[in-house]
Amino acid sequence: MFELHHLSAQEQWDWLQRGEITPVELTEHYLERIERLDGRLGAFVTVTADAALQRAETVAREVPKTAPLWGLPIGDKDLTDRAGVHSGYGSRLMDGYVPAVSSELVKVFDAAGAVSLGKTNAPEFGMPSYTESLVAPPARTPWDLALGAGGSSGGAAVAVAAGLLPFAPGSDGGGSVRIPAAACGLVGLKPSRGLVPSGSGIESLAGLVVPGPLARSVADAAMMLDAMVAGGGYPFTLRAPRWDGGPLLGAAVRGEGRFQLGVMTTSPWDDAYEVTVSAEASAALETAVTHLDALGHGIEQLALEPDDSYGPNFRTIWQAGAAGIPADGEEQLARLEPLTRWLVEQGRRIGARELARALAALSKFERSIIRQFASFDAVLTPSMALTPRPIGWYDSEDAERNFEQQVQYTPFTSFANVTGLPAITLPIWQTDAGIPMGVQLVGRPGGEATLLAIGAQLERRIGWQRRHPPQW
């Protein structure tokens, strides 16, 4: 039986534009699904049903229908502030915190005509690559409820994959959009540093964190990214030679072009930890290569130049970034989870000289990667080295072991944040048990249009947007 969530985000927007449904009716549809299904999924930590219905009425009455996301439901990741709504940041430390002012990204989505249904699940302060905090149920991939949805945008990915939202924003500082997209069988896009005005990355340590869309199709991801880019307000917006600065949705719909692609299974973490690419990850990569070759793209194998400085320097930045978490004194530190507390305490021991050295080394690494990738329009890697990890798999007490486990699952994601390059995860393959496995394309600076075009070509051949988990 047909239901509204069976439509793509673009199709839902078209129905809204034609008046075949109203923002209130669409909001009611998704709220009913959340109430009925989310208890076993862990997508949302807060559902603001009354506020959402009021907002839908306001959008219908006051917001111009030309707004790019007019009437479409979304969820705010629980690391972003919405005025008047509890922001939990996945932590006991933030009990009772209700911000008075919304974050810039939230304001951009409001201006675009979107309707927030609540806050999506995130791990403590977004530090881990899985979403299993002490303040909320774990976010589970809808494809197998024994497996985690990844993180830190885990709740957003679950909501989209299970049809609780048409698409959703996340944030990505080391893979936090692409990791859950891979675990939940979605398209997840991390934009270039500087592309999204309300989250350029420039304001975060080492320029790591940018917002990005999670969606079931390449075009839906581009539609949301266009709305983010259109928010305005920041002058450092990149433009790539292949992109005319117009809507990225056009590149995603047309899916045109033949490109030179590198294929890589080495990672910058190989010198720091034992990284093994699983048979499932290899099968997904081989599937992508077969399709890309059939499409006429140039394919060339690529291996990273050895660099044993990446792991230690990234750890330094990750720990230093945690040092600012607002936990002062033993009582507040004790409210943090072991991994977060370890990151905070390690970060606060880092001196200015050590931090400056790490930043300089990662800047050198950025230049090296861009040089190594210069002859390619994009570089293809596995999304993850392993299948989605079981709930409870990560060590909850030994922080060093926990960090190692995260690297072993996600060795291919963080370097795109360090280099500021755009990267997209595509749900290319499924195991015999129906578990999604993805591949990642890393583009040139400002090269989102190329990534979307390649993704659209693969989507037309494979049709992953027609795959759905049992909750569908």
LUMVO-655022 format. One record per residue (C-alpha): x, y, z; residue in one letter. Coordinates in steps of 0.001 Angstrom, whole numbers, plus 500000, padded with zeros to 6 digits. Example, Ala and Ser with C-alpha at 12.3 -4.5 7.8 and 13.67 -1.06 7.14 Angstrom:
% LUMVO-655022
512300495500507800A/513670498940507140S/
% end
This chain:
% LUMVO-655022
500000500000500000M/501323503427499031F/502242505861501835E/503646509365501723L/507121508374502934H/507459506160499850H/507977509356497869L/511429510869497588S/512047514214499276A/511813515907495876Q/508512514185495123E/507132515192498497Q/508131518786497798W/506377518592494410D/503212517269496042W/503354520111498560L/503849522672495798Q/500833521351493887R/498687521279496999G/498132517510496847E/499220517381500496I/499712520119503073T/502661520651505416P/500414519679508319V/499349516417506668E/502943515485505876L/504059516354509394T/501256514247510876E/502278511303508715H/505856511320509973Y/504898511967513601L/502652508910513512E/505474506777512145R/507891508041514786I/505433507255517578E/504766503781516210R/508256502664515162L/510978504605516929D/510781502798520255G/512932499984518822R/515132502153516589L/516556504983518689G/516330507661516020A/514964510516518152F/515807511661521667V/513152514398521695T/509988514614519589V/508382518062519511T/505030517048518064A/502993520088519122D/505667522542518035A/506052520696514734A/502349520923513927L/502322524619514819Q/505383525157512663R/503740523310509751A/500725525592510025E/503003528641510098T/504922527455507050V/501696526916505121A/500409530341506081R/503474532594506142E/506496531098504357V/506702531590500572P/506250528327498698K/509417529082496780T/511424528263499917A/513709525361498953P/512485522942501647L/508935524289502000W/506922522042504300G/509433519172504399L/510045517525507794P/513576517249509182I/515160516513512565G/517785518612514328D/520821516612515396K/521048516808519181D/524378518632518937L/522662521711517504T/520600524170519513D/516983524989518821R/515641527752521034A/513254526407523639G/514063522717523042V/516294520657525305H/519763520125523831S/521191517006525412G/524445516575523452Y/524180512887524341G/525452513624527849S/524315513556531458R/526293516757531819L/523649518672529848M/520586517604531837D/518065520445531800G/519891522622529259Y/517387524528527124V/519024527097524847P/517494530510524341A/518994530992520887V/519042528620517905S/522260527680516127S/522960529217512722E/522251525970510883L/518853525647512548V/518036529186511428K/519022528284507862V/516629525331507807F/513854527455509266D/514398530067506565A/514281527276503968A/510766526357505124G/511601523042506803A/509582521651509721V/511600520225512619S/510022517196514309L/512545517077517155G/516116516168518018K/517879513142516526T/520052510839518610N/523772511592518930A/526572510240521158P/528182512264523909E/529281515600522415F/529604513839519058G/532989512395519967M/532458508666519109P/531708507154515708S/528794505171517179Y/525573506307518869T/525263504442522161E/525168506989524987S/524117506654528619L/521199509070528198V/519261507453525351A/518639504077523738P/521238503144521119P/520639504086517515A/520217500804515613R/520473500310511894T/516958499420510682P/518419496599508595W/519369494586511709D/518449495833515169L/521380493982516730A/523772496294514871L/524603499913515562G/523824502790513240A/527232504395513535G/527738507992514555G/527774510640515429S/524741511400513208S/523352507974514028G/519821509028514915G/519477511084511742A/520538508117509604A/518123505743511334V/515241508185510853A/515866508518507130V/516492504827506476A/513354503747508357A/511107506339506711G/510689508535509785L/512023511533507831L/512490512196504104P/516072513318504730F/518036514828507601A/521023517033508365P/524049515724510230G/527480517034511089S/530807515475510179D/534111516018511994G/535738512675511273G/533091510817509306G/529978511501511374S/527685511825508335V/529325509149506174R/529696506476508881I/525987506246509785P/525029506618506129A/527110503527505382A/525645501578508312A/522063502457507336C/522261502140503553G/522056505841502738L/523787508551500757V/525823510753503093G/527728513821501903L/530438515779503706K/530889519087501873P/534152520881501220S/535466523028504009R/534070526506503459G/531105525532501269L/528267525768503813V/528130529278505272P/526457528272508554S/529051525549509150G/532145526375507142S/534483524294509282G/536821527244509636I/535538527906513159E/536386524383514397S/539833523202515480L/541814522146512374A/538740522938510277G/537320519461510778L/533574519849511367V/531047520674508649V/527326519893508311P/526034517641505563G/522909515798504368P/521804512193504804L/519300510971502224A/518020507912500390R/519050509255496982S/521812511401495538V/519335514017494302A/517664514327497716D/521097514847499303A/521875517564496748A/518501519212497381M/519277519546501095M/522854520681500467L/521625523411498126D/519410524718500923A/522376524715503298M/524610526545500839V/521910529105500063A/521828530171503704G/524472532826502986G/526563534798505423G/530122533493504949Y/532509534728502260P/534792531685502029F/532688529545499697T/534609527300497331L/533930526962493648R/535339524167491517A/536236524425487813P/533548521892486874R/530837523680488853W/529259526917487677D/528053527852491167G/524445526972490351G/522309524461492235P/524070521178492877L/520769519413492349L/521296519838488616G/524488517763488705A/522727515098490758A/519771514893488376V/521761514965485139R/524479512580486282G/526699513459483359E/530404513070482682G/533269510611482464R/535981510975485040F/539399509683486032Q/539119507786489302L/541693506434491726G/540892503298493753V/542496503091497185M/542449500583500037T/545312502080502042T/544453504515504824S/546373507135506810P/545872504994509937W/547746501962508590D/550958502885510411D/549212503488513731A/546826500524514069Y/546175497145512532E/543594497930509843V/541975495068507942T/539538495565505081V/536847492910505454S/535625490668502662A/532298492546502708E/533989495930502305A/536127494538499490S/533043493147497744A/531344496543497877A/534451498216496446L/534777495632493671E/531096496096492806T/531586499835492490A/534699499428490328V/532866497034487998T/529997499477487501H/532264502508487124L/534347500705484526D/531197499756482618A/530158503413482683L/533379504380480914G/535284506016483739H/539040505739483905G/540147503498486777I/543618503467488308E/544896501884491508Q/546333504278494091L/548244503762497340A/548929506491499861L/552512507446500486E/553530506150503944P/553134508779506658D/553374507686510286D/552616511205511572S/548893511204510751Y/547621508983513565G/549373510715516478P/548582514189515168N/544911513435514550F/544655512016518082R/546155515232519416T/543583517355517597I/540675515092518610W/541730515272522253Q/542375519011522119A/538927519515520610G/537391517708523582A/539227519922526070A/536560522612525706G/533675520377526803I/532095522276529727P/533042519861532520A/534862521502535415D/535762519743538628G/535530516097539596E/531747516083540012E/531132517209536443Q/533910515064534978L/532357512056536680A/529176512642534680R/531046512051531437L/531371508632529845E/534852507018530104P/535821507751526480L/534776511398526706T/536458511903530056R/539677510397528686W/539546512717525678L/538884515751527895V/541653514964530348E/544157514132527643Q/543203517252525727G/543730519503528729R/547263518180529145R/548252519220525626I/550471522289525572G/550393525089523030A/553624523926521400R/552352520356520934E/549053521597519531L/550812523964517124A/553046521138515897R/550043518873515295A/548183521585513392L/551227522295511233A/551738518591510525A/548116518085509496L/548311521139507247S/551333519533505585K/549377516270505305F/546536518165503600E/548883519517500952R/550376516060500461S/546985514398499917I/545849517053497453I/549119516537495546R/548717512737495553Q/545104513019494356F/545782515758491788A/545521513537488706S/542095512183489729F/538643513731489610D/537757511563492621A/539253508745494682V/537233505653495576L/537649503822498897T/535526501496501014P/533188503506503236S/534018501364506260M/536586498616506691A/534090496363508505L/530382495597508526T/528206497667510931P/529329496900514465R/527087495079516968P/525491497100519747I/527880496976522705G/530914496053520583W/532955499104521560Y/534867498921524840D/532981501065527340S/535809501235529920E/539170501168528132D/539286504446526204A/542505503579524361E/540991500325523127R/537774502142522225N/539659504669520081F/541499501842518325E/538217500046517584Q/536757503213516060Q/539770503586513784V/539557499945512722Q/535935500416511678Y/536351503860510090T/539920504241508760P/538912505983505509F/536791508891506736T/538764511294508944S/541377512274506356F/538684513979504252A/537974516241507239N/541650516987507811V/542124517893504138T/538797519726503811G/537894517648500751L/534306516735499847P/533384513083500318A/530241511065499666I/529181507625500877T/527073505567498466L/525135502399499489P/526497500296496685I/526012496736497948W/524321494446500481Q/525554491276502153T/523634488000501819D/521954488922505112A/520824492255503649G/523289494437505582I/524296497571503639P/527904498154502649M/529007501352500995G/531844502981499141V/533246506478499517Q/534237508946496829L/536599511756497826V/536682514719495472G/538770517738494715R/538266520944496749P/534810522234495843G/534191519109493755G/530712518236495046E/529162518375491576A/531510515643490333T/530745513400493311L/527008513879492823L/527230513176489095A/529120509919489656I/526732508974492442G/523737509585490191A/525199507341487509Q/525727504508489985L/522277505019491489E/520619504671488089R/522440501369487504R/521968499866490957I/518714501422492192G/519623501497495897W/516896504078496528Q/514417501238496046R/515945499129498834R/514214499499502181H/514442497898505647P/511535496012507255P/510043499124508882Q/509331500633505475W/
% end
